[in-house]
Amino acid sequence: MGSLRRYEVFLPLLFNDGSPVPETLLVETFRELRTEFAAASWETHTLRGEWESGGVVYNDNLTRFFVDVPDEPEHREFFKSLKETLKTRFQQLDVWITSHPIDVI
């Protein structure tokens, strides 16, 4: 097995106005990842975060999806494109997607 990279997608459970994100949006996103990469994982416990932009403090309740894929440029491009889609879908100023190399034993 070649080099692998984990991509983690952090998505809100609440819109910025405090209303709940419909679960259908989360399921749609998860299925897109699973379809694209044949496997995906979804942590269902709530991750809490806080950040500031323009003097406004935002509190986040987040969920996390992740996939482990070969470390190839086309996968990075997929996630860069997905980020823009998710910003619109979830009505966010930004969507945090991280990646890091992994070693599977």
N, C-alpha and C positions, 0 to 999 in steps of 0.2 A: 504494500500500500504506500503510495507517495505521500507527500506533505499534505496535511489537512488543515483547514481553517474553520473556526467556529464563528458564525455570524449570529449576533443576538439582536433582536428587534424588541424595543421597549415601547409598549402601546398603552395609552390611557384607558382607564375604566370610566372616567368622567370627562365630558367635554369641558372646555374652559369656563362655561357658564354654570358648571356644577351638575348639569343633567347627565344621567347615565348614558354611556355609549351602548347602543343596542348590541346584544351578543352576536347578532347576525353579522355585524361588521368584523368582529373578532374571528368568528368561524370562517368567514369568507377569506380573510387574510391567511389564516392557518392553512386552509385547504389550498390556497395558491402556492404556499411554500411547500407543502407536501407533494403537490402535483409537479412542481418544478424540479424538486430534488429527490423525490421518491420516499423521503423520510423527513420528519420534523418533530420537534418536541414543544410542549406548551406548559409552562409552569403556571399553575392556577392560583397559587397564593399571591396576595397583594404585596407589591413592592411600593414603598412610600418614598417620595423624593420631594425636594424643594429646590427652587431655583429662582433667580432674579433676572429681569430684563426690563430696561427702561424705568427703573425705580419701582417696578411692581414685582411683588413676591408671589410666585405660583407654587401651589402645593399639588403634588401629583400622587394619584393612586394608579399603579401601573401593573401590567402583566407582561410576561416575557416569553417570546418565541425564540427558538434557536435551531440552527441546522449545522451539521458538520459536513463539509464538502471538500473536494480536492481544491487546493490553493491555486486557482486559475484566474486569470484576468477577467474572463467572461462572467464569473460568479460575482466578482466585485462590481462589475458594470450592472449586473442584474439588481444588486442591492442599492446602488446609487439611483437607479431608475425607480425601484420600489419605494424608496424614501420619498420621492416627490409625489407619488400616488398616495402614499399613506398620509402625508401632510394634508392633502385635500380631503381624503376619506374621513379622517379623524379630526378635521378642522383645527389643526395645530400649527403653531409658529415654527416648530421643528419636531422631528421625530428622531430619537436617538437610536442609531444602529452602530454597534461596535463589532469589531472582529479581532481575533487573535489566533495565532497558530496553536494547534493542539497536537498532542502525542497520544494516540490510542494504543493501549497495551492489550 
